[in-house]
Amino acid sequence: MSIKNKFFSSVLSTLIGTSVLLISVPSYASDAGAFIGGVFATKLLQNSTRRADAEQQQAYASQAPVQSASNSPQQRISELDKLAAGGYITPAQYKTKKQAIIDSM
């Protein structure tokens, strides 16, 4: 679905860019101007689409994961290891949280 949307967005932006260019440029201009205008419009649309996608992903990632009480200490430490390996938490935070998990056993 996303690929179709991007394809149609690029086609639409090319058409818009071409028509805007044709309106603002005299009719004796070469086709290169229309092509460049279409490329420029496509790039602008792709950048705005990427930015919107990134904002959606960031909003989704910022939602706090639901922690269930059934997670064993081993599972919690494993998740903590993944966070530390990914660079999402500092070594000090890792050490503190791991000790808290161990103390809760």
DRENFITI-852152 format. One record per residue: x, y, z of N, C-alpha, C in turn. Coordinates in pm, whole numbers, plus 50000, padded with zeros to 5 digits. Layout:
// DRENFITI-852152
   nc1   nc2   nc3  cac1  cac2  cac3   cc1   cc2   cc3
     X     Y     Z     X     Y     Z     X     Y     Z
...
END
This chain:
// DRENFITI-852152
   nc1   nc2   nc3  cac1  cac2  cac3   cc1   cc2   cc3
 50083 49881 50000 50000 50000 50000 50087 50125 50000
 50193 50122 50076 50280 50237 50086 50351 50264 49954
 50390 50157 49883 50457 50174 49755 50362 50236 49654
 50236 50192 49656 50137 50250 49564 50119 50398 49593
 50110 50433 49722 50092 50573 49759 50211 50657 49713
 50331 50605 49731 50450 50680 49690 50454 50695 49538
 50415 50589 49466 50413 50596 49320 50314 50702 49274
 50191 50696 49326 50091 50792 49286 50128 50933 49330
 50194 50945 49445 50238 51077 49491 50343 51134 49397
 50436 51049 49353 50538 51099 49262 50480 51135 49126
 50385 51057 49078 50320 51089 48950 50243 51219 48963
 50169 51232 49072 50092 51355 49094 50183 51476 49105
 50290 51463 49180 50380 51577 49196 50449 51613 49066
 50477 51512 48984 50536 51539 48853 50438 51617 48766
 50312 51575 48770 50212 51647 48691 50192 51789 48741
 50190 51806 48872 50174 51940 48929 50294 52026 48895
 50412 51969 48912 50534 52044 48881 50540 52084 48734
 50501 51993 48648 50502 52021 48505 50401 52130 48470
 50281 52121 48526 50179 52220 48494 50215 52357 48550
 50273 52361 48670 50315 52489 48727 50425 52550 48642
 50517 52466 48599 50626 52515 48517 50575 52564 48382
 50481 52493 48324 50428 52534 48195 50352 52666 48204
 50289 52690 48317 50215 52815 48334 50312 52932 48349
 50421 52910 48422 50512 53020 48452 50619 53041 48345
 50639 52944 48255 50744 52954 48153 50678 52971 48016
 50731 53056 47933 50673 53072 47799 50671 52939 47724
 50585 52929 47628 50564 52804 47556 50684 52762 47473
 50778 52850 47449 50895 52814 47368 51005 52749 47450
 50983 52729 47580 51085 52666 47665 51098 52519 47627
 51214 52464 47651 51238 52324 47616 51171 52232 47718
 51166 52106 47685 51108 52007 47776 51196 51984 47898
 51320 52025 47893 51410 52006 48007 51359 52080 48129
 51301 52197 48109 51248 52274 48221 51134 52201 48289
 51047 52141 48209 50934 52066 48265 50986 51944 48341
 51085 51879 48286 51143 51762 48353 51205 51801 48487
 51281 51907 48487 51346 51952 48611 51242 51994 48714
 51137 52062 48669 51030 52101 48761 50962 51980 48821
 50939 51877 48739 50878 51754 48789 50967 51682 48888
 51096 51679 48860 51191 51615 48952 51193 51691 49084
 51195 51823 49076 51197 51905 49196 51070 51884 49280
 50955 51885 49214 50828 51864 49286 50822 51725 49347
 50871 51625 49275 50873 51488 49328 50960 51480 49451
 51076 51543 49447 51167 51540 49562 51104 51608 49683
 51037 51718 49663 50970 51787 49774 50863 51699 49836
 50785 51634 49752 50678 51549 49802 50734 51428 49876
 50840 51368 49823 50902 51253 49889 50959 51293 50025
 51022 51410 50032 51076 51454 50160 50966 51476 50263
 50854 51534 50220 50745 51557 50315 50683 51424 50357
 50677 51327 50264 50624 51195 50297 50716 51125 50396
 50846 51131 50371 50942 51070 50464 50933 51132 50603
 50919 51264 50605 50910 51334 50734 50785 51290 50809
 50673 51278 50739 50548 51234 50803 50561 51090 50853
 50624 51004 50773 50646 50865 50816 50734 50860 50940
 50840 50940 50941 50930 50942 51056 50859 50992 51181
 50773 51092 51166 50698 51144 51280 50601 51038 51334
 50539 50963 51244 50448 50856 51288 50525 50748 51363
 50640 50709 51310 50721 50606 51376 50769 50654 51512
 50808 50780 51520 50855 50834 51647 50740 50839 51748
 50621 50877 51704 50507 50881 51795 50472 50740 51844
 50480 50643 51753 50452 50505 51792 50557 50453 51889
 50683 50485 51864 50792 50436 51950 50789 50502 52087
 50736 50623 52095 50736 50693 52222 50629 50642 52319
 50536 50562 52268 50434 50505 52355 50501 50404 52447
 50473 50414 52573 50535 50325 52671 50484 50183 52652
 50575 50087 52645 50530 49948 52633 50462 49902 52761
 50364 49817 52743 50289 49766 52857 50368 49652 52919
 50400 49664 53046 50475 49561 53118 50376 49471 53190
 50385 49345 53165 50297 49253 53235 50368 49200 53358
 50291 49164 53456 50348 49113 53581 50403 48973 53564
 50370 48906 53454 50414 48770 53434 50557 48760 53379
 50621 48875 53348 50759 48871 53301 50850 48821 53413
 50924 48720 53382 51017 48666 53482 51139 48758 53491
 51214 48750 53598 51336 48831 53610 51432 48804 53494
 51438 48679 53448 51527 48647 53336 51483 48721 53209
 51352 48727 53186 51301 48798 53069 51327 48947 53081
 51308 49001 53199 51331 49144 53219 51478 49179 53201
 51567 49094 53250 51710 49119 53233 51748 49104 53085
 51686 49009 53016 51712 48993 52873 51670 49118 52796
 51554 49173 52828 51508 49296 52765 51601 49411 52797
 51649 49415 52920 51742 49518 52963 51873 49506 52885
 51919 49382 52863 52041 49360 52784 52025 49414 52642
 51907 49392 52584 51881 49440 52448 51883 49593 52443
 51825 49657 52544 51826 49803 52549 51967 49857 52561
 52047 49792 52644 52186 49835 52662 52267 49813 52535
 52246 49699 52470 52320 49669 52347 52283 49766 52235
 52161 49809 52234 52115 49903 52132 52154 50047 52161
 52209 50072 52280 52250 50207 52315 52135 50295 52363
 52024 50232 52403 51908 50309 52447 51919 50353 52593
 52003 50285 52668 52024 50324 52808 52174 50328 52833
 52212 50405 52933 52353 50418 52968 52397 50300 53054
 52527 50277 53064 52574 50169 53150 52531 50187 53296
 52527 50310 53342 52483 50335 53480 52335 50298 53498
 52253 50334 53400 52111 50298 53407 52094 50146 53401
 52175 50080 53319 52170 49935 53308 52202 49871 53442
 52308 49918 53504 52351 49860 53631 52245 49880 53739
 52188 50001 53746 52086 50032 53846 51960 49948 53826
 51914 49940 53702 51792 49865 53674 51812 49715 53696
 51928 49664 53658 51956 49522 53676 51958 49488 53826
 52018 49575 53905 52020 49552 54049 51879 49556 54106
 51795 49646 54057 51656 49653 54102 51580 49526 54068
 51606 49471 53949 51541 49345 53912 51586 49233 54003
 51714 49227 54029 51768 49122 54117 51713 49137 54257
 51705 49260 54307 51654 49284 54442 51506 49249 54455
 51431 49257 54345 51288 49228 54350 51258 49077 54351
 51358 48994 54335 51337 48849 54331 51317 48793 54471
END
